């Protein structure tokens, strides 16, 4: 099925976000790490687990680390499989403001 793009859907309550998977035009990229500063984690451990669970399910994401002390989310991902805007959108859909 060369040239076919498959979409991966993640259900977040009533919210839904979509990411492209297996883009045949972009292959063999090295992973990068992007750290997002978010507007606090009032739910503490619950927020941490929710973010790690949802982001880890996205195709192209290899590792997610949430730091409760400095309100950051670091994501190790393949830029050929997922774009940072999609990661930002997922964090926003979970109710978190992106500060940087």
CNS distance restraints for C-alpha pairs under 8 A (distance, minus, plus):
assign (resid   2 and name CA) (resid  24 and name CA) 7.20 0.50 0.50
assign (resid   3 and name CA) (resid  23 and name CA) 7.86 0.50 0.50
assign (resid   3 and name CA) (resid  24 and name CA) 5.82 0.50 0.50
assign (resid   4 and name CA) (resid  23 and name CA) 7.75 0.50 0.50
assign (resid   4 and name CA) (resid  24 and name CA) 7.40 0.50 0.50
assign (resid   5 and name CA) (resid  20 and name CA) 6.92 0.50 0.50
assign (resid   5 and name CA) (resid  21 and name CA) 6.51 0.50 0.50
assign (resid   5 and name CA) (resid  22 and name CA) 6.23 0.50 0.50
assign (resid   5 and name CA) (resid  23 and name CA) 5.78 0.50 0.50
assign (resid   5 and name CA) (resid  24 and name CA) 7.39 0.50 0.50
assign (resid   6 and name CA) (resid  20 and name CA) 6.32 0.50 0.50
assign (resid   6 and name CA) (resid  21 and name CA) 5.38 0.50 0.50
assign (resid   6 and name CA) (resid  22 and name CA) 6.58 0.50 0.50
assign (resid   6 and name CA) (resid  23 and name CA) 7.92 0.50 0.50
assign (resid   7 and name CA) (resid  18 and name CA) 6.63 0.50 0.50
assign (resid   7 and name CA) (resid  19 and name CA) 5.89 0.50 0.50
assign (resid   7 and name CA) (resid  20 and name CA) 4.90 0.50 0.50
assign (resid   7 and name CA) (resid  21 and name CA) 5.68 0.50 0.50
assign (resid   8 and name CA) (resid  18 and name CA) 5.92 0.50 0.50
assign (resid   8 and name CA) (resid  19 and name CA) 5.47 0.50 0.50
assign (resid   8 and name CA) (resid  20 and name CA) 6.33 0.50 0.50
assign (resid   8 and name CA) (resid  21 and name CA) 6.37 0.50 0.50
assign (resid   8 and name CA) (resid  58 and name CA) 7.73 0.50 0.50
assign (resid   8 and name CA) (resid  59 and name CA) 7.49 0.50 0.50
assign (resid   9 and name CA) (resid  16 and name CA) 7.02 0.50 0.50
assign (resid   9 and name CA) (resid  17 and name CA) 6.18 0.50 0.50
assign (resid   9 and name CA) (resid  18 and name CA) 4.92 0.50 0.50
assign (resid   9 and name CA) (resid  19 and name CA) 6.77 0.50 0.50
assign (resid  10 and name CA) (resid  16 and name CA) 6.00 0.50 0.50
assign (resid  10 and name CA) (resid  17 and name CA) 5.87 0.50 0.50
assign (resid  10 and name CA) (resid  18 and name CA) 6.72 0.50 0.50
assign (resid  10 and name CA) (resid  54 and name CA) 7.83 0.50 0.50
assign (resid  10 and name CA) (resid  57 and name CA) 7.87 0.50 0.50
assign (resid  10 and name CA) (resid  58 and name CA) 7.77 0.50 0.50
assign (resid  11 and name CA) (resid  15 and name CA) 6.36 0.50 0.50
assign (resid  11 and name CA) (resid  16 and name CA) 4.98 0.50 0.50
assign (resid  11 and name CA) (resid  17 and name CA) 7.09 0.50 0.50
assign (resid  12 and name CA) (resid  16 and name CA) 5.72 0.50 0.50
assign (resid  12 and name CA) (resid  17 and name CA) 7.88 0.50 0.50
assign (resid  12 and name CA) (resid  93 and name CA) 7.63 0.50 0.50
assign (resid  12 and name CA) (resid  94 and name CA) 7.46 0.50 0.50
assign (resid  15 and name CA) (resid  93 and name CA) 6.84 0.50 0.50
assign (resid  17 and name CA) (resid  89 and name CA) 7.77 0.50 0.50
assign (resid  17 and name CA) (resid  90 and name CA) 6.82 0.50 0.50
assign (resid  19 and name CA) (resid  58 and name CA) 7.60 0.50 0.50
assign (resid  19 and name CA) (resid  59 and name CA) 7.82 0.50 0.50
assign (resid  19 and name CA) (resid  82 and name CA) 6.88 0.50 0.50
assign (resid  19 and name CA) (resid  86 and name CA) 7.00 0.50 0.50
assign (resid  20 and name CA) (resid  81 and name CA) 6.88 0.50 0.50
assign (resid  20 and name CA) (resid  82 and name CA) 6.94 0.50 0.50
assign (resid  21 and name CA) (resid  59 and name CA) 6.39 0.50 0.50
assign (resid  21 and name CA) (resid  60 and name CA) 7.87 0.50 0.50
assign (resid  21 and name CA) (resid  81 and name CA) 5.98 0.50 0.50
assign (resid  21 and name CA) (resid  82 and name CA) 7.71 0.50 0.50
assign (resid  22 and name CA) (resid  81 and name CA) 6.54 0.50 0.50
assign (resid  23 and name CA) (resid  27 and name CA) 7.53 0.50 0.50
assign (resid  23 and name CA) (resid  80 and name CA) 7.55 0.50 0.50
assign (resid  23 and name CA) (resid  81 and name CA) 6.70 0.50 0.50
assign (resid  26 and name CA) (resid  80 and name CA) 5.28 0.50 0.50
assign (resid  26 and name CA) (resid  81 and name CA) 7.50 0.50 0.50
assign (resid  27 and name CA) (resid  80 and name CA) 6.21 0.50 0.50
assign (resid  28 and name CA) (resid  80 and name CA) 7.59 0.50 0.50
assign (resid  29 and name CA) (resid  78 and name CA) 6.24 0.50 0.50
assign (resid  29 and name CA) (resid  79 and name CA) 6.73 0.50 0.50
assign (resid  29 and name CA) (resid  80 and name CA) 5.82 0.50 0.50
assign (resid  30 and name CA) (resid  78 and name CA) 6.28 0.50 0.50
assign (resid  30 and name CA) (resid  79 and name CA) 7.71 0.50 0.50
assign (resid  31 and name CA) (resid  76 and name CA) 6.32 0.50 0.50
assign (resid  31 and name CA) (resid  77 and name CA) 5.06 0.50 0.50
assign (resid  31 and name CA) (resid  78 and name CA) 4.42 0.50 0.50
assign (resid  31 and name CA) (resid  79 and name CA) 6.62 0.50 0.50
assign (resid  32 and name CA) (resid  76 and name CA) 5.59 0.50 0.50
assign (resid  32 and name CA) (resid  77 and name CA) 5.62 0.50 0.50
assign (resid  32 and name CA) (resid  78 and name CA) 6.42 0.50 0.50
assign (resid  32 and name CA) (resid  79 and name CA) 6.98 0.50 0.50
assign (resid  33 and name CA) (resid  74 and name CA) 6.55 0.50 0.50
assign (resid  33 and name CA) (resid  75 and name CA) 5.38 0.50 0.50
assign (resid  33 and name CA) (resid  76 and name CA) 4.26 0.50 0.50
assign (resid  33 and name CA) (resid  77 and name CA) 6.36 0.50 0.50
assign (resid  34 and name CA) (resid  74 and name CA) 5.60 0.50 0.50
assign (resid  34 and name CA) (resid  75 and name CA) 5.36 0.50 0.50
assign (resid  34 and name CA) (resid  76 and name CA) 6.63 0.50 0.50
assign (resid  34 and name CA) (resid  84 and name CA) 7.82 0.50 0.50
assign (resid  35 and name CA) (resid  72 and name CA) 6.49 0.50 0.50
assign (resid  35 and name CA) (resid  73 and name CA) 5.49 0.50 0.50
assign (resid  35 and name CA) (resid  74 and name CA) 4.12 0.50 0.50
assign (resid  35 and name CA) (resid  75 and name CA) 6.31 0.50 0.50
assign (resid  36 and name CA) (resid  72 and name CA) 5.49 0.50 0.50
assign (resid  36 and name CA) (resid  73 and name CA) 5.14 0.50 0.50
assign (resid  36 and name CA) (resid  74 and name CA) 6.31 0.50 0.50
assign (resid  36 and name CA) (resid  98 and name CA) 6.77 0.50 0.50
assign (resid  36 and name CA) (resid  99 and name CA) 7.42 0.50 0.50
assign (resid  36 and name CA) (resid 100 and name CA) 5.68 0.50 0.50
assign (resid  37 and name CA) (resid  70 and name CA) 7.97 0.50 0.50
assign (resid  37 and name CA) (resid  71 and name CA) 6.05 0.50 0.50
assign (resid  37 and name CA) (resid  72 and name CA) 4.56 0.50 0.50
assign (resid  37 and name CA) (resid  73 and name CA) 6.61 0.50 0.50
assign (resid  37 and name CA) (resid  98 and name CA) 6.04 0.50 0.50
assign (resid  37 and name CA) (resid  99 and name CA) 5.25 0.50 0.50
assign (resid  37 and name CA) (resid 100 and name CA) 4.90 0.50 0.50
assign (resid  38 and name CA) (resid  71 and name CA) 5.66 0.50 0.50
assign (resid  38 and name CA) (resid  72 and name CA) 5.88 0.50 0.50
assign (resid  38 and name CA) (resid  73 and name CA) 7.44 0.50 0.50
assign (resid  38 and name CA) (resid  96 and name CA) 6.30 0.50 0.50
assign (resid  38 and name CA) (resid  97 and name CA) 5.48 0.50 0.50
assign (resid  38 and name CA) (resid  98 and name CA) 4.57 0.50 0.50
assign (resid  38 and name CA) (resid  99 and name CA) 5.25 0.50 0.50
assign (resid  38 and name CA) (resid 100 and name CA) 7.07 0.50 0.50
assign (resid  39 and name CA) (resid  71 and name CA) 6.93 0.50 0.50
assign (resid  39 and name CA) (resid  96 and name CA) 6.29 0.50 0.50
assign (resid  39 and name CA) (resid  97 and name CA) 5.08 0.50 0.50
assign (resid  39 and name CA) (resid  98 and name CA) 6.30 0.50 0.50
assign (resid  39 and name CA) (resid  99 and name CA) 6.22 0.50 0.50
assign (resid  40 and name CA) (resid  71 and name CA) 5.35 0.50 0.50
assign (resid  40 and name CA) (resid  96 and name CA) 7.70 0.50 0.50
assign (resid  41 and name CA) (resid  47 and name CA) 6.16 0.50 0.50
assign (resid  41 and name CA) (resid  48 and name CA) 7.68 0.50 0.50
assign (resid  41 and name CA) (resid  68 and name CA) 6.70 0.50 0.50
assign (resid  41 and name CA) (resid  71 and name CA) 6.35 0.50 0.50
assign (resid  41 and name CA) (resid  96 and name CA) 7.95 0.50 0.50
assign (resid  42 and name CA) (resid  47 and name CA) 7.49 0.50 0.50
assign (resid  43 and name CA) (resid  47 and name CA) 5.04 0.50 0.50
assign (resid  43 and name CA) (resid  48 and name CA) 7.95 0.50 0.50
assign (resid  44 and name CA) (resid  48 and name CA) 6.36 0.50 0.50
assign (resid  44 and name CA) (resid  68 and name CA) 6.71 0.50 0.50
assign (resid  45 and name CA) (resid  49 and name CA) 6.15 0.50 0.50
assign (resid  45 and name CA) (resid  68 and name CA) 7.88 0.50 0.50
assign (resid  46 and name CA) (resid  50 and name CA) 6.10 0.50 0.50
assign (resid  47 and name CA) (resid  51 and name CA) 6.08 0.50 0.50
assign (resid  48 and name CA) (resid  52 and name CA) 6.15 0.50 0.50
assign (resid  48 and name CA) (resid  66 and name CA) 5.78 0.50 0.50
assign (resid  48 and name CA) (resid  67 and name CA) 7.83 0.50 0.50
assign (resid  48 and name CA) (resid  68 and name CA) 7.24 0.50 0.50
assign (resid  49 and name CA) (resid  53 and name CA) 5.92 0.50 0.50
assign (resid  50 and name CA) (resid  54 and name CA) 6.18 0.50 0.50
assign (resid  51 and name CA) (resid  55 and name CA) 5.96 0.50 0.50
assign (resid  51 and name CA) (resid  66 and name CA) 7.58 0.50 0.50
assign (resid  51 and name CA) (resid  91 and name CA) 7.25 0.50 0.50
assign (resid  51 and name CA) (resid  94 and name CA) 7.57 0.50 0.50
assign (resid  52 and name CA) (resid  56 and name CA) 5.77 0.50 0.50
assign (resid  52 and name CA) (resid  64 and name CA) 5.64 0.50 0.50
assign (resid  52 and name CA) (resid  65 and name CA) 6.93 0.50 0.50
assign (resid  52 and name CA) (resid  66 and name CA) 7.04 0.50 0.50
assign (resid  53 and name CA) (resid  57 and name CA) 6.52 0.50 0.50
assign (resid  54 and name CA) (resid  58 and name CA) 7.10 0.50 0.50
assign (resid  55 and name CA) (resid  61 and name CA) 7.01 0.50 0.50
assign (resid  55 and name CA) (resid  64 and name CA) 6.90 0.50 0.50
assign (resid  55 and name CA) (resid  87 and name CA) 7.41 0.50 0.50
assign (resid  55 and name CA) (resid  90 and name CA) 7.46 0.50 0.50
assign (resid  56 and name CA) (resid  61 and name CA) 5.87 0.50 0.50
assign (resid  56 and name CA) (resid  62 and name CA) 6.78 0.50 0.50
assign (resid  56 and name CA) (resid  63 and name CA) 6.58 0.50 0.50
assign (resid  56 and name CA) (resid  64 and name CA) 6.39 0.50 0.50
assign (resid  57 and name CA) (resid  61 and name CA) 7.38 0.50 0.50
assign (resid  59 and name CA) (resid  81 and name CA) 6.92 0.50 0.50
assign (resid  59 and name CA) (resid  82 and name CA) 7.29 0.50 0.50
assign (resid  60 and name CA) (resid  77 and name CA) 5.46 0.50 0.50
assign (resid  60 and name CA) (resid  78 and name CA) 5.07 0.50 0.50
assign (resid  60 and name CA) (resid  79 and name CA) 7.59 0.50 0.50
assign (resid  60 and name CA) (resid  80 and name CA) 7.89 0.50 0.50
assign (resid  60 and name CA) (resid  81 and name CA) 5.12 0.50 0.50
assign (resid  60 and name CA) (resid  82 and name CA) 5.89 0.50 0.50
assign (resid  61 and name CA) (resid  75 and name CA) 7.05 0.50 0.50
assign (resid  61 and name CA) (resid  76 and name CA) 6.08 0.50 0.50
assign (resid  61 and name CA) (resid  77 and name CA) 4.25 0.50 0.50
assign (resid  61 and name CA) (resid  78 and name CA) 6.49 0.50 0.50
assign (resid  61 and name CA) (resid  82 and name CA) 7.69 0.50 0.50
assign (resid  62 and name CA) (resid  75 and name CA) 7.65 0.50 0.50
assign (resid  62 and name CA) (resid  76 and name CA) 5.56 0.50 0.50
assign (resid  62 and name CA) (resid  77 and name CA) 5.49 0.50 0.50
assign (resid  62 and name CA) (resid  78 and name CA) 7.85 0.50 0.50
assign (resid  63 and name CA) (resid  75 and name CA) 5.77 0.50 0.50
assign (resid  63 and name CA) (resid  76 and name CA) 4.97 0.50 0.50
assign (resid  63 and name CA) (resid  77 and name CA) 7.08 0.50 0.50
assign (resid  64 and name CA) (resid  73 and name CA) 7.01 0.50 0.50
assign (resid  64 and name CA) (resid  74 and name CA) 5.73 0.50 0.50
assign (resid  64 and name CA) (resid  75 and name CA) 4.63 0.50 0.50
assign (resid  64 and name CA) (resid  76 and name CA) 6.43 0.50 0.50
assign (resid  65 and name CA) (resid  73 and name CA) 5.74 0.50 0.50
assign (resid  65 and name CA) (resid  74 and name CA) 5.12 0.50 0.50
assign (resid  65 and name CA) (resid  75 and name CA) 6.56 0.50 0.50
assign (resid  66 and name CA) (resid  71 and name CA) 7.37 0.50 0.50
assign (resid  66 and name CA) (resid  72 and name CA) 5.88 0.50 0.50
assign (resid  66 and name CA) (resid  73 and name CA) 4.49 0.50 0.50
assign (resid  66 and name CA) (resid  74 and name CA) 6.41 0.50 0.50
assign (resid  67 and name CA) (resid  71 and name CA) 5.63 0.50 0.50
assign (resid  67 and name CA) (resid  72 and name CA) 5.27 0.50 0.50
assign (resid  67 and name CA) (resid  73 and name CA) 6.36 0.50 0.50
assign (resid  68 and name CA) (resid  72 and name CA) 7.02 0.50 0.50
assign (resid  77 and name CA) (resid  82 and name CA) 7.32 0.50 0.50
assign (resid  78 and name CA) (resid  82 and name CA) 6.33 0.50 0.50
assign (resid  79 and name CA) (resid  83 and name CA) 5.79 0.50 0.50
assign (resid  79 and name CA) (resid  84 and name CA) 7.75 0.50 0.50
assign (resid  82 and name CA) (resid  86 and name CA) 6.89 0.50 0.50
assign (resid  82 and name CA) (resid  87 and name CA) 7.86 0.50 0.50
assign (resid  83 and name CA) (resid  87 and name CA) 6.84 0.50 0.50
assign (resid  84 and name CA) (resid  88 and name CA) 6.21 0.50 0.50
assign (resid  85 and name CA) (resid  89 and name CA) 6.06 0.50 0.50
assign (resid  86 and name CA) (resid  90 and name CA) 6.16 0.50 0.50
assign (resid  87 and name CA) (resid  91 and name CA) 6.34 0.50 0.50
assign (resid  88 and name CA) (resid  92 and name CA) 6.21 0.50 0.50
assign (resid  88 and name CA) (resid  98 and name CA) 7.08 0.50 0.50
assign (resid  89 and name CA) (resid  93 and name CA) 6.05 0.50 0.50
assign (resid  90 and name CA) (resid  94 and name CA) 6.36 0.50 0.50
assign (resid  91 and name CA) (resid  95 and name CA) 6.71 0.50 0.50
assign (resid  91 and name CA) (resid  96 and name CA) 5.63 0.50 0.50
assign (resid  91 and name CA) (resid  97 and name CA) 7.56 0.50 0.50
assign (resid  91 and name CA) (resid  98 and name CA) 7.66 0.50 0.50
assign (resid  92 and name CA) (resid  96 and name CA) 4.86 0.50 0.50
assign (resid  92 and name CA) (resid  97 and name CA) 5.93 0.50 0.50
assign (resid  92 and name CA) (resid  98 and name CA) 7.18 0.50 0.50
